[in-house]
Amino acid sequence: MSTLLAAAPPDAPTVPPRPHAVVIGSGFGGLAAAVRLGARGYRVTVLEKLDAPGGRASVIRQDGFTFDAGPTIITAPFLLEELWALCGRRLSDDVELRAITPFYRIRFHDGAEFNYTGDPAAMRAEIARFNPADISGYERFMARSEAIFRVGFEQLGDKPFDRWTDMARVVPDLLRLGSLGSVHRLVAKHIRDPRLRVALSFHPLLVGGNPFSASSIYALIAFLERRWGVHFAMGGTGALVTGLVDLIRGQGGTVRCSQEVAEITVDRGAATGVRLRSGALVPADIVVSNADSAWTYRHLLAPQHRRRWTDERIERARYSMSLFVWYFGTRRQYPDVAHHTILLGPRYRELLRDIFKRHHLAEDFSLYLHRPTATDPSLAPPGCDAFYVLSPVPHLASRTDWAVTAETYRKSLARVLSDTILPGLEDAVATQHVMTPQDFHDRLLSFRGAAFGMEPLLTQSAWFRPHNRSEEVDRLFLVGAGTHPGAGLPGVLSSARVLDAVVPHASELAR
């Protein structure tokens, strides 16, 4: 027995402990970053403020209904498949992604509907119903969208922009692709029908941008959707969160919930870990923040450690719109309602001006209605439907008192839905929950309650956006909607992909 318990001989090789990476936040960007860091040899701890993982992709369960709180549109699924492959597994073994068609049903204020799909022939037929003369223009627009995609997504989407020279190298391509203009302007060059211009230019709203000011680089989304389709995770988007958490734990990592980070600790110009709201210190060799980038710099990194992202610069930046989201379950079903429906109000350009520039809460609105039970009935009790309706609204610069306004605004949404595609809705609601811009600020720690971080303008993209490798502090890295390349599921997953180029391999730190 004494032989079995004897100490190892003095010349036995010792294995150094794996370097420790702390990830702040468990949104898709943070979870993807944790998987990639685990695959690069790090021991990873993910710290989440909420009581369950997911961040903006958390799940609301009540009265037998399941609601995805945040992202529901899954494109570029290969970015998820990569994460499973890094762990020697297959995404399809854990999560079923089901293709959705139409991608979106767009309902104009006059009642006309446009079914937006990835099928070129079906799209030509839809366009012909509105204006046959625009078919050739649509083909030209999609050719331009593909050209932008080849540069903006395939070449630049997962590349770091650490230096101004990185930006200078791509300026000729951006100019050649007309990226100084807006998405709507690009569409209008090819399409004459005003309703088709709206239908083909709304995509920036999916990443927090105004189609009339977002750089036409975001027109790449149209081709990206055609290339890979639009999908839904059976069981809800939360099934992907659960799968990613399982990957992290399978690598030996940890996900700790109800752990709010109060400060990123710094010594000699390098991040050394974090201090929790409880006062506990969590040391780390590197820190990755999946928190909102403006919140990270404004509230988690002390002013003496910031030279570029000063309080003044953060306040001066332009931020995306926020969202009013009403989650509700109905006692009846609405089988004619598509999985994704966009209901346009009486105004478009003027409403977006109210939201993005005037920061004014208008009486009218345009809506995105999500009916996941169109694809997965298990998300509601038998004979019922689950929904959420999302209304783009100004961020907190509007000074709206949402504690007073929320119920009146919700009733306005319910009335419009009842009068259009959900007849009898007001009497059919079985359960409900509301999220306002104030919740984005208080619960999700999003600066000014902006739902997508900084507004996706050309002057706030790539090198001009907070960098994936912090410009302020060594060994601090950023992922998520507020850094390069931006919001949307492909964007935040690509931001984690950038880490492979800027974070040293764990073996380099362990030397």
Secondary structure, DSSP 8 states (H G I E B T S, - for coil): -TTTT----TTS-------EEEEE--SHHHHHHHHHHHHTT-EEEEE-SSSSTTGGG-EEEETTEEEESS---B--THHHHHHHHHTT--HHHH--EEE-SSSEEEE-TTS-EEEE-S-HHHHHHHHHHH-GGGHHHHHHHHHHHHHHHHHHTTTTTTS---SHHHHHHHHHHHHHTTTTSBHHHHHHHH---HHHHHHTT-GGGGGT--TTTSBGGGGHHHHHHHHH--EEETT-THHHHHHHHHHHHHTT-EEE-S--EEEEEEETTEEEEEEETTS-EEE-SEEEE-S-HHHIIIIIS-GGG-SSS-HHHHHHS-B--EEEEEEEEESS--TTS-SEEEE--S-SHHHHHIIIII----S---EEEE-GGGT-GGGS-TT-EEEEEEEEE--GGG---HHHHHHHHHHHHHHHHHHTTSTTHHHHEEEEEEE-HHHHHHTT--GGG-SSSB---GGGSGGGS--SB-SSSBTEEE-STTSSS-SSHHHHHHHHHHHHHHS--HHHH--
